[in-house]
Amino acid sequence: MEVLLPDGERRKKWKMDGITYYFKAGKLCQCKSRNPRLREGRKKDGRKLVKTSAQEKSIAVFRMMVYLKRYYFQ
């Protein structure tokens, strides 16, 4: 299966039926496409994902460390 672009080049990556196809070292490879609902923050039934207090704390610590790193290296 070879998918060509309008100018005749091979496509580097494309998605079809939840599977991502790509070329690696000249061979056609495939893997499962990422789940879009996790990026949107929704469960399978449509409810929003809620972060736990531990997740909120780790996010806050990470943001503070990024801020301190920027401040330190300026």
MOJODA-V482527 format. One line per field, one symbol per residue. phi: phi as a letter, one per 40 degrees, with the letter a starting at -180 (. if undefined). psi: psi as a letter, one per 30 degrees, with the letter a starting at -180 (. if undefined). burial: 1 if it has 9 or more other C-alpha atoms within 8 Angstrom, else 0. A space follows every 10 residues. Layout:
# MOJODA-V482527
phi = ???
psi = ???
burial = ???
This chain:
# MOJODA-V482527
phi = .bbbcdcgcc ccaabafgbc babbfgbcba accccccccc gbcccgcccb cccccccccc cccccccccc cccc
psi = jkkklegflk keklkkhgkk klkjhfkkll lklljffeef hklegflkkk kleeeeeeee eeeeeeeeee eeg.
burial = 0001000000 1000100011 1110000000 0000001000 0110000000 0000010000 0000000000 0000
